[in-house]
Amino acid sequence: MQKTWVSFALAAALLPAPVHAQDALNVVATTGMIADATRVVGGEFVEVQALMGPGVDPHAYRQTRSDIVATAQADVVFWHGLYLEAQMEEFLLELSETNTVVPVAAALPQDQLLAHDDYGDQFDPHVWMDPDLWRGVVAEIEVQLSAAMPEVEEAFGANAFAYAEQIEQLAAYSEQVLSTVPDAARVLVTAHDAFNYFGAAYGFDVVGIQGISTESEAGLQRIGELVDLLVERDVGAVFVESSVSDRNIRALIEGAAARGHEVVIGGELFSDAMGPDGTYEGTWIGMIDHNVTTIARALGGDVPEGGMQGALTLN
């Protein structure tokens, strides 16, 4: 099957390239977060297509025929790496033998990464949850764009510098509002372990029903253990995720209710995909602003109504 995919990709590379803006670099990105950063850094000199849209789970995503055509014809392909796109990895590695295909998160120093619970030789891929780490991914995107289009390297550098200032503002806002959550309430329960970098950065105990990958299964024993945790630590709110089924979270709430402990859904968080296209939450800045504001509000923190910039629309 893999040989069929690769053969199709090679044949697709011989097809006429799609029409795009004069002198624009044609970039394909796997996730919305990478696509958003590439658009910001690339500005007018880059055209970006994201393979995975809002609500799409990158852990389980498999490339389609149209994806293969797009990646084979792109000037540059950016993927996350760190085993996030597990089902696409073999295809992307094979494509990298003939095309410019870059795992942008793999450039981060390993001593800044967290171990992967499910795979001993891998790292937790969810680095976009920590603005300081994501700044390193943005820097790698700038390096790769400059290498592909050196004649506008200065513009890429200026865009990346301005974006880094926005990331710093977001990091400061996150630190400020999350610090208002009472110590006893700093327990973040979600559908899967996508928030470990968030927890490490801001001092929260993070508990996912499933492991780091949504491919893992949550059994009755795991649900029972987490019900005990909710009761013992008096956790009053848990969170659903936009790209993961809420079935296990609702089972958790029902289990706590059977024990006489009321738990509510504190809100929907964006874990492996951003918000709807065309919205503030459909950008990485808006995604993290939404998550931070939603978590802090549900767990007893003091937050402004519209988030960092007053631009949140989905709260």
FENWODA-V382783 format. One record per residue. N is the residue number from 1. RES is the residue in one small letter. D_FIRST is the distance of its C-alpha to the first C-alpha in Angstrom with 1 decimal. Layout:
n=N res=RES d_first=D_FIRST
n=N res=RES d_first=D_FIRST
This chain:
n=1 res=m d_first=0.0
n=2 res=q d_first=3.8
n=3 res=k d_first=5.5
n=4 res=t d_first=5.1
n=5 res=w d_first=6.5
n=6 res=v d_first=8.8
n=7 res=s d_first=10.0
n=8 res=f d_first=10.8
n=9 res=a d_first=12.6
n=10 res=l d_first=14.5
n=11 res=a d_first=15.5
n=12 res=a d_first=16.6
n=13 res=a d_first=18.7
n=14 res=l d_first=20.7
n=15 res=l d_first=21.7
n=16 res=p d_first=25.1
n=17 res=a d_first=25.4
n=18 res=p d_first=26.6
n=19 res=v d_first=30.3
n=20 res=h d_first=31.7
n=21 res=a d_first=35.1
n=22 res=q d_first=36.9
n=23 res=d d_first=36.2
n=24 res=a d_first=34.0
n=25 res=l d_first=31.1
n=26 res=n d_first=27.8
n=27 res=v d_first=26.2
n=28 res=v d_first=23.2
n=29 res=a d_first=23.4
n=30 res=t d_first=21.1
n=31 res=t d_first=24.0
n=32 res=g d_first=27.2
n=33 res=m d_first=29.3
n=34 res=i d_first=28.0
n=35 res=a d_first=28.3
n=36 res=d d_first=31.8
n=37 res=a d_first=32.9
n=38 res=t d_first=31.5
n=39 res=r d_first=33.5
n=40 res=v d_first=36.6
n=41 res=v d_first=36.5
n=42 res=g d_first=35.3
n=43 res=g d_first=37.8
n=44 res=e d_first=38.4
n=45 res=f d_first=36.5
n=46 res=v d_first=33.0
n=47 res=e d_first=30.9
n=48 res=v d_first=28.4
n=49 res=q d_first=25.5
n=50 res=a d_first=24.2
n=51 res=l d_first=20.8
n=52 res=m d_first=22.0
n=53 res=g d_first=25.3
n=54 res=p d_first=28.0
n=55 res=g d_first=27.1
n=56 res=v d_first=23.4
n=57 res=d d_first=22.3
n=58 res=p d_first=20.4
n=59 res=h d_first=19.6
n=60 res=a d_first=17.3
n=61 res=y d_first=16.3
n=62 res=r d_first=12.7
n=63 res=q d_first=12.5
n=64 res=t d_first=13.0
n=65 res=r d_first=12.9
n=66 res=s d_first=16.5
n=67 res=d d_first=16.0
n=68 res=i d_first=13.8
n=69 res=v d_first=16.7
n=70 res=a d_first=19.3
n=71 res=t d_first=18.2
n=72 res=a d_first=17.6
n=73 res=q d_first=21.1
n=74 res=a d_first=22.9
n=75 res=d d_first=25.6
n=76 res=v d_first=24.8
n=77 res=v d_first=22.1
n=78 res=f d_first=23.6
n=79 res=w d_first=21.7
n=80 res=h d_first=23.5
n=81 res=g d_first=22.1
n=82 res=l d_first=23.6
n=83 res=y d_first=20.4
n=84 res=l d_first=21.2
n=85 res=e d_first=17.9
n=86 res=a d_first=16.2
n=87 res=q d_first=12.9
n=88 res=m d_first=12.8
n=89 res=e d_first=14.2
n=90 res=e d_first=11.5
n=91 res=f d_first=10.8
n=92 res=l d_first=14.6
n=93 res=l d_first=15.4
n=94 res=e d_first=13.4
n=95 res=l d_first=15.1
n=96 res=s d_first=18.3
n=97 res=e d_first=18.5
n=98 res=t d_first=19.5
n=99 res=n d_first=20.6
n=100 res=t d_first=23.1
n=101 res=v d_first=21.2
n=102 res=v d_first=23.6
n=103 res=p d_first=23.4
n=104 res=v d_first=26.9
n=105 res=a d_first=27.8
n=106 res=a d_first=26.9
n=107 res=a d_first=30.1
n=108 res=l d_first=32.3
n=109 res=p d_first=34.4
n=110 res=q d_first=33.1
n=111 res=d d_first=36.6
n=112 res=q d_first=36.3
n=113 res=l d_first=33.2
n=114 res=l d_first=33.1
n=115 res=a d_first=31.3
n=116 res=h d_first=28.2
n=117 res=d d_first=29.2
n=118 res=d d_first=25.8
n=119 res=y d_first=24.6
n=120 res=g d_first=27.3
n=121 res=d d_first=25.9
n=122 res=q d_first=25.2
n=123 res=f d_first=27.7
n=124 res=d d_first=28.3
n=125 res=p d_first=26.7
n=126 res=h d_first=29.2
n=127 res=v d_first=31.5
n=128 res=w d_first=32.3
n=129 res=m d_first=34.6
n=130 res=d d_first=37.1
n=131 res=p d_first=38.6
n=132 res=d d_first=39.6
n=133 res=l d_first=36.1
n=134 res=w d_first=34.7
n=135 res=r d_first=37.3
n=136 res=g d_first=35.6
n=137 res=v d_first=32.3
n=138 res=v d_first=34.2
n=139 res=a d_first=35.9
n=140 res=e d_first=32.6
n=141 res=i d_first=31.5
n=142 res=e d_first=34.9
n=143 res=v d_first=34.4
n=144 res=q d_first=31.1
n=145 res=l d_first=32.5
n=146 res=s d_first=35.6
n=147 res=a d_first=33.7
n=148 res=a d_first=31.8
n=149 res=m d_first=35.0
n=150 res=p d_first=38.0
n=151 res=e d_first=40.5
n=152 res=v d_first=40.4
n=153 res=e d_first=40.0
n=154 res=e d_first=43.4
n=155 res=a d_first=42.3
n=156 res=f d_first=39.2
n=157 res=g d_first=41.5
n=158 res=a d_first=44.0
n=159 res=n d_first=41.4
n=160 res=a d_first=39.9
n=161 res=f d_first=43.5
n=162 res=a d_first=44.4
n=163 res=y d_first=41.3
n=164 res=a d_first=42.1
n=165 res=e d_first=45.5
n=166 res=q d_first=43.9
n=167 res=i d_first=41.7
n=168 res=e d_first=44.9
n=169 res=q d_first=46.7
n=170 res=l d_first=43.9
n=171 res=a d_first=44.1
n=172 res=a d_first=47.9
n=173 res=y d_first=47.7
n=174 res=s d_first=45.2
n=175 res=e d_first=47.5
n=176 res=q d_first=50.5
n=177 res=v d_first=49.5
n=178 res=l d_first=47.6
n=179 res=s d_first=50.6
n=180 res=t d_first=52.5
n=181 res=v d_first=50.5
n=182 res=p d_first=52.7
n=183 res=d d_first=51.6
n=184 res=a d_first=51.5
n=185 res=a d_first=49.1
n=186 res=r d_first=46.5
n=187 res=v d_first=43.8
n=188 res=l d_first=40.6
n=189 res=v d_first=38.6
n=190 res=t d_first=35.3
n=191 res=a d_first=32.2
n=192 res=h d_first=30.2
n=193 res=d d_first=31.2
n=194 res=a d_first=30.7
n=195 res=f d_first=34.3
n=196 res=n d_first=35.0
n=197 res=y d_first=35.7
n=198 res=f d_first=38.0
n=199 res=g d_first=39.8
n=200 res=a d_first=40.3
n=201 res=a d_first=41.7
n=202 res=y d_first=44.0
n=203 res=g d_first=45.1
n=204 res=f d_first=43.3
n=205 res=d d_first=42.0
n=206 res=v d_first=38.5
n=207 res=v d_first=37.2
n=208 res=g d_first=33.7
n=209 res=i d_first=33.0
n=210 res=q d_first=29.4
n=211 res=g d_first=28.4
n=212 res=i d_first=27.3
n=213 res=s d_first=23.8
n=214 res=t d_first=23.8
n=215 res=e d_first=21.2
n=216 res=s d_first=24.1
n=217 res=e d_first=26.3
n=218 res=a d_first=30.1
n=219 res=g d_first=32.0
n=220 res=l d_first=35.5
n=221 res=q d_first=36.9
n=222 res=r d_first=35.6
n=223 res=i d_first=37.1
n=224 res=g d_first=40.3
n=225 res=e d_first=40.6
n=226 res=l d_first=40.2
n=227 res=v d_first=42.8
n=228 res=d d_first=45.1
n=229 res=l d_first=44.5
n=230 res=l d_first=45.2
n=231 res=v d_first=48.5
n=232 res=e d_first=49.6
n=233 res=r d_first=49.1
n=234 res=d d_first=50.2
n=235 res=v d_first=47.1
n=236 res=g d_first=47.8
n=237 res=a d_first=44.7
n=238 res=v d_first=40.9
n=239 res=f d_first=38.2
n=240 res=v d_first=35.2
n=241 res=e d_first=32.4
n=242 res=s d_first=31.1
n=243 res=s d_first=27.4
n=244 res=v d_first=27.7
n=245 res=s d_first=29.0
n=246 res=d d_first=32.8
n=247 res=r d_first=32.7
n=248 res=n d_first=33.4
n=249 res=i d_first=36.0
n=250 res=r d_first=37.9
n=251 res=a d_first=37.8
n=252 res=l d_first=39.3
n=253 res=i d_first=42.0
n=254 res=e d_first=42.8
n=255 res=g d_first=43.1
n=256 res=a d_first=45.5
n=257 res=a d_first=47.5
n=258 res=a d_first=47.9
n=259 res=r d_first=49.5
n=260 res=g d_first=51.8
n=261 res=h d_first=50.2
n=262 res=e d_first=49.3
n=263 res=v d_first=46.2
n=264 res=v d_first=45.1
n=265 res=i d_first=42.1
n=266 res=g d_first=43.1
n=267 res=g d_first=40.7
n=268 res=e d_first=37.2
n=269 res=l d_first=35.7
n=270 res=f d_first=32.9
n=271 res=s d_first=30.7
n=272 res=d d_first=27.1
n=273 res=a d_first=27.9
n=274 res=m d_first=31.0
n=275 res=g d_first=33.3
n=276 res=p d_first=33.3
n=277 res=d d_first=33.0
n=278 res=g d_first=36.5
n=279 res=t d_first=38.2
n=280 res=y d_first=39.6
n=281 res=e d_first=37.3
n=282 res=g d_first=34.4
n=283 res=t d_first=35.2
n=284 res=w d_first=34.7
n=285 res=i d_first=38.5
n=286 res=g d_first=39.0
n=287 res=m d_first=36.2
n=288 res=i d_first=37.9
n=289 res=d d_first=41.4
n=290 res=h d_first=40.4
n=291 res=n d_first=39.1
n=292 res=v d_first=42.1
n=293 res=t d_first=44.6
n=294 res=t d_first=43.1
n=295 res=i d_first=43.0
n=296 res=a d_first=46.5
n=297 res=r d_first=48.1
n=298 res=a d_first=46.7
n=299 res=l d_first=47.8
n=300 res=g d_first=51.3
n=301 res=g d_first=51.1
n=302 res=d d_first=53.1
n=303 res=v d_first=50.9
n=304 res=p d_first=51.8
n=305 res=e d_first=50.9
n=306 res=g d_first=48.5
n=307 res=g d_first=47.0
n=308 res=m d_first=47.4
n=309 res=q d_first=48.1
n=310 res=g d_first=49.1
n=311 res=a d_first=46.0
n=312 res=l d_first=44.1
n=313 res=t d_first=43.6
n=314 res=l d_first=41.6
n=315 res=n d_first=44.0
